[in-house]
Every structure is written in C-alpha cells, then in structure tokens.
C-alpha cells in the first residue's frame, strides 16, 4: 500500500474509481480515479517535494480495511527544509484492489476506523 502511494508502480493496485483523501493536509482534498491520483502524486514530486519517503512502521489488517503506520521524511523542493512526521494510511480493499485511501496524522483515529463494527442488540 505504501509503495502504491510513493511510486507509479502500484497504480494497478488501485480500483479505477479509487478515492484518495488527503483533506487533512494543507490544500488537501479528495481525489477520485486513478488519473487524478497519478496527477496528484506527480504534482507532489514535481512541484512540492525534492524528496518524499515513507517507511512502514506497522500494518494492521481488519477485514477489508488495512492501516499502515508510517514514518514520513520529506524535503521541500523550494525551501530545502526537511520535515519528519508520523502518520497513517487507511485503505479499503475490495476484490484485491484499493477502493479508498485516506492519509491522516491522527494515528489513533486511523486504527479506530479499522475496528470492526460492533452490533448492538
């Protein structure tokens, strides 16, 4: 999952109608479809970041939802300022393809989103 969002090599793992939610970021929003996701990532690498890497710290799988906890390192393209932070990706998978992908700085909320729903009687 993390490789999918870092490179173009994993775009085939995204459903054609995938939703990428990066609305927690500055100027963030929701991107829909593989082409929109590709354009967003190209923009990040071409315009925003000189360097952008994510190292997977842990993965939690719960049914069709997967949470990847990541350590992010980036260097601003224009400023040269390094930035390090911890975050999480929440992915929903259907028929082997990622249908939704959300980036969040709130790792606890990411894990809560992956918990199975508890039925109430």
JOTANOR-V837109 format. One record per helix or strand. SS is the DSSP state (A for helix, B for strand). FROM is the first residue (numbers start at 1). TO is the last residue. If there is no record, write none. Layout:
SS:FROM:TO  SS:FROM:TO
This chain:
A:2:6  A:8:13  B:14:21  B:30:32  A:34:48  B:49:62  B:65:76  B:82:94  B:97:104  A:107:114
